[in-house]
Amino acid sequence: MLTIHDITVRLGGRTIIDRASASLPTGARVGLVGRNGAGKSTLVKAIIGQIDPDDGSIDMPRRARLGYIAQEAPTGTSTPFETVLAADLERAALLAEAEVLEADESEGADHQRLGDVHDRLIAIDAYTGPARAARILLGLGFTEEMQARPLDSYSGGWKMRVALAALLFSAPDVLLLDEPSNHLDLEATLWLENFLRSYPGTLLIISHERDLLNNVVDHILHLQGGKLTLYAGGYDSFERQRAERAAQAAAAKAAQDAQRAKLEDYVRRNSARASTAKQAQSRAKMLAKMQPIAALADDPSLSFNFPDPDELRPPLITLDKAAVGYGDTPILKRLNLRIDPDDRIALLGRNGNGKTTLARLLAGQLPAMEGEMTTSGKLNIGYFTQYQVEELAGEDTPLLHMTRAMPGRNPLEVRAHLGRFGFSGDKATTEVARLSGGERARLALALVTRDAPHLLILDEPTNHLDVDAREALVQALNAYQGAVILISHDRHMVELTADRLVLVDGGAATPFDGSMEDYIDFVLGRNQPKPEVAAKPAASGSAAPAAAAPAVKPSQIAWAALKELNKKLARAEKDMAKLQAEIATIDAALANPAKATQSIGQLAKKRDDLIAQLETVEAQWLEWSEQIDG
């Protein structure tokens, strides 16, 4: 059992973890969650002994092997395969000892020890090590050829994959993972999830992947306000329990506020009277001892509000037998794709297959090497990448960044757009270097959407966002009226925002004929549906012969119907919001009839009509939602 007993950790004079306690049962699979900056990584560093708690203790079984990924990626001339094999220190030491003992042909050779070594090697399954190492590396995206290349030929992200593979191969008793999917694509994330499901030891994982937390862990350890709370179940179960606690806290706060107001009123009215001064003094002491219950305030870090673009006639972009690449080398060929103003497309495929290359072509950063790419003359594109987050000038403020990006614009417009993304008041004038990773990602999104783009291309937008912020981004994308091209390893986001899936693989980009569940089966080898030959039909006048177009399949019809239902849902949600706002306005007028411009009877009748309209729209929304879910 891993026991965290009343620990306090202070960094830079600030208390990060405050007398936190939790007990994790042996063999438990625990997801450590909390808002960005809550102290999750600090807690992990305390568990592994990298920092010492100011107070309290962390205990685990004496002989338990603790495994975690070091901050520095492995380097050198060793191959990924060799690096992973060397990670099992006991296996490596026993094999080396066996080699020495087998080479000793003297009469005094220790045959008993050699037998013991071989018995231990069999017990730890050492002889299947090469096959296990190769399977882990393959699952994380390394082909057989890639496994034999030196580490120094890889980027930092791929080196971190090697570090993860080595950790998984070493199979520690307690496995700690801090955002393991940050350097992975969707396909490797799916493999990792499948691997962790059957991991035999205790697992503590920091992750913002909702699906991974639902499918892998059996407990959620929530870090908030420096305190730890352990919940049974996956992430969805945690959210339900947390919502119940929040409702209870809100009710308790309302009751406490009422009691406080009553006590304050009594003290105010009775302190000066001799006959009641003693009772008033007693109630004043009660007020002083009353522990305040925290208010449930809106969190500005969850603010995403994309401006809606002007309408453009379809198509926005058409690719006709296009090719794209770098220098004289095409990466993708024979691209046939049409993007309309209401499209929501997710690009799938392993890293290195060309998803970002296709995104850069669509964003106008790379030219078409062959074929044609046609774009609407007034098309405005917003393109988000992680590089934009990393390249934000740390000494500048969000206000300065946005002012430079919107030259000649009214300062009120600049601040209004920043406010859409939670940067108001002092936050707008805080140096970027002092912002969290999630706040910088929000600033980068604010910058790329400043001109209300018709097409938003998002390349891994969630890497710096916690679960709550990701959910807010999903809602904002669903409310956005422009087209979206999404590259993400967060399949929860893909499932909730995309209505078309395009697989980028083998030098081509082709529609995936199925749902995300079908794609997961495809990646994990449970099913092997073949992608279609071409994407959405090209615009009229395309040179592609009619005979080359694929036959329309039932699943494609289903996708079209789903897309139409999602559009209906979006319209219904806007209608509901408008009706609810009108009802609230009438309620305010009814509460203050002296300022009303209409009679009470007229207002009441209008309210009844609006309620009837709202009920009709809600019924339609529910019907369409059931059709999508069913």
Buried (B, 14 or more C-beta within 10 A) or exposed (E): EBEBBEBBBBEEEEEBBBBBBBEBEEEBBBBBBBBBBBBBBBBBBBBBEEBEBBEBEBEBEEEBBBBBBEEEBBBEEBBBBBBBBBBBEEBBEBBEBBEEBEEEEEEEEEEEEBEBBBEBBEEBEBEEBEEBBBBBBBBBBBEEEBBEBEBEEBEEEBBBBBBBBBBBBBBBBBBBBBBBBBBBBBBBBBBBBBBBEEBEBBBBBBBBBBBBBBBBBBBBBBBEEBBBBBBEBBBEBBBEBBEEEEEEBEEEBEEBEEEBEEBEEBBEEBBEEEEBEEBBEEBBEBEEEEEEBEEEEEEBBBBBBBBEBEEBEBBBBBBBBBBBBEEEEBBBBBBBBBBBBBBBBBBBBBBBBBBBBBBBBBBEBBEBBEBBBBBBEEBBBBBBBBEBBEEBEEEBBBBBBBBEBBEEBEEEEBBEBBBBBBBBEEBBEBEBEEBBBBBBBBBBBBBBBBBBBBBBBBBBBBBBBBBBBBBBBBBBBBBBBBBBBBBBBBBBBBBBBBBBBBBBBEBBBBBBBBBBEBBBBBBBEEEEEEBBBBBBBBBEEBEBEEEEBBEEEEBBEEBEEBBEBBEBBBBBBEBBEBBEEBBEEBEEBEEEEEEBEEEEEEBEEBBEEBEEBBEEBBEBBEEBBEEEEE
